[in-house]
Amino acid sequence: MQRRQFVSLPAVQYAAEAAKAAEPELVPSWPVFDELEETGLKAVLRSGKWGRGNGGAVAEFENRYAALTATQHCLAVANGTSALLVALGVLGIGPGDEVIVPPYTFIATVNAVLRFHAVPVFADIDPLTLQMDPKRVAAQITPRTRAIIMVHMAGGVGELGQVIELGRKHNIPVIEDAAQAHLAEWQGRHVGGHATLGCFSFQASKNLNSGEGGAVVTNDAALAEKAFAFHNNSRGRTQPGTEFHYETSGANLRLTEFQGALLTAQMSRIDKQARRRSATAKKLDEIFSKVDGLSPYHVAKECTRNAYHLYMFHYDAAKFGGRSRGDFMKYLATKRIPVSGGYAPLQDEPFLKNTFETRGYQFAYGKNYFEKWRKRNDCPANRKACGEAVWFTQNLLLAEPELIQKIDKTVESWARIR
Ligand SMILES: Cc1ncc(COP(=O)(O)O)c(C=O)c1O
């Protein structure tokens, strides 16, 4: 089997340092592929049908992914960001609208809202799970709220039921951002199809990977039709290529046939890989339960399967004589264990102020809107979590027991230093 070195796109300081030092024989590289992918790619190449307009590989993947996620409609798109753009686009999100999002997420969740000149409103996280807290969601709902995005952070699921219930009560659609959550389940059913629309990413670091790629799933036939037209520059599924008549605005967010073929091949491995990640996560839970000061983050009781895109745990510096998380991560890096401190607090990042100061935002919301927005969007739990969380990436969870034993010894020896 051929293997390639995995490079995470949103690289974080320590992850980069450790990745360089990682022992290739201990930390599995990503992606995993063999002749199956080669055969699929060659078939597309030789067919000369490289776009979904005349090929069948994207449609085949869509059928398989709809079956996997137990949803009625799946639309493959160019990437996870595009999936969010399609979801917000078909819900008609625009200037003046507020969209509730968690602050502990990849920036794409927020960028998608900003692309429509709408206002992202942060609902702070539950410090025990790092998932969006439904109580904070309820507190942020206003007459302007037009959508709620629930992110299944790291492949775990938070209180999705409570968020969906809030959406129902206030007549606000809920989007599941499941970019990190392939095979995750809530109440025994795959994520993505519980709310109005579900969005996935198949970017290179993801548990299901075609280099770039994404999907939108839904059980709403009318939204599915709108989604197709949105991602196809306003052209509906049945509109002949020769007819130039448009009802709505859209963009070209299509996936290529090559990626469709790759995804179908990659799907043949995901269940086995997911089982292996879960088994490793269980061992890591046991290792951390022995060390006072390290604890894995919780998932909701109704999360019946965790996808473990990341294994996230909490570092309590007070339990280690004040030695910082940064020092702990450096220690792991020197032992050639790749580790990351994860996200910076999104609500404090300058992109928000800079965006609210653009001509479009000032036109829509007035000159001093950012100051008003900031008062409503301070998220103390998120700020604290961003300073205390530690991540292992999903490919580490595919490692042989040797690496897990090494992690066990390393955290024990760290705890002994006083
Ligand atoms: C939570 C979340 N949402 C959206 C995205 C965007 O996906 P993509 O990188 O495929 O555009 C990502 C990707 O990292 C993500 O983690």
The ligand as a Tripos MOL2 file, in Angstrom:
@<TRIPOS>MOLECULE
LIG
   16    16     1     0     0
SMALL
NO_CHARGES

@<TRIPOS>ATOM
      1 C1        -16.3770   22.7820   11.1510 C.3       1 LIG1
      2 C2        -15.9530   23.0380    9.7350 C.ar      1 LIG1
      3 N1        -16.8110   23.6520    8.9080 N.ar      1 LIG1
      4 C3        -16.4960   23.8850    7.6240 C.ar      1 LIG1
      5 C4        -15.2790   23.5120    7.1030 C.ar      1 LIG1
      6 C5        -14.9440   23.8680    5.6990 C.3       1 LIG1
      7 O1        -14.6440   22.7720    4.8870 O.3       1 LIG1
      8 P1        -13.6650   22.9410    3.6380 P.3       1 LIG1
      9 O2        -12.2870   23.1050    4.1530 O.co2     1 LIG1
     10 O3        -13.8610   21.6600    2.8890 O.co2     1 LIG1
     11 O4        -14.1340   24.1040    2.8530 O.co2     1 LIG1
     12 C6        -14.3560   22.8560    7.9220 C.ar      1 LIG1
     13 C7        -13.0590   22.4310    7.3850 C.2       1 LIG1
     14 O5        -12.0680   22.3030    8.0290 O.2       1 LIG1
     15 C8        -14.6940   22.6230    9.2750 C.ar      1 LIG1
     16 O6        -13.8500   22.0090   10.1030 O.3       1 LIG1
@<TRIPOS>BOND
     1     1     2 1
     2     2     3 ar
     3     2    15 ar
     4     3     4 ar
     5     4     5 ar
     6     5     6 1
     7     5    12 ar
     8     6     7 1
     9     7     8 1
    10     8     9 2
    11     8    10 1
    12     8    11 1
    13    12    13 1
    14    12    15 ar
    15    13    14 2
    16    15    16 1
@<TRIPOS>SUBSTRUCTURE
     1 LIG1         1 GROUP 0 **** ****
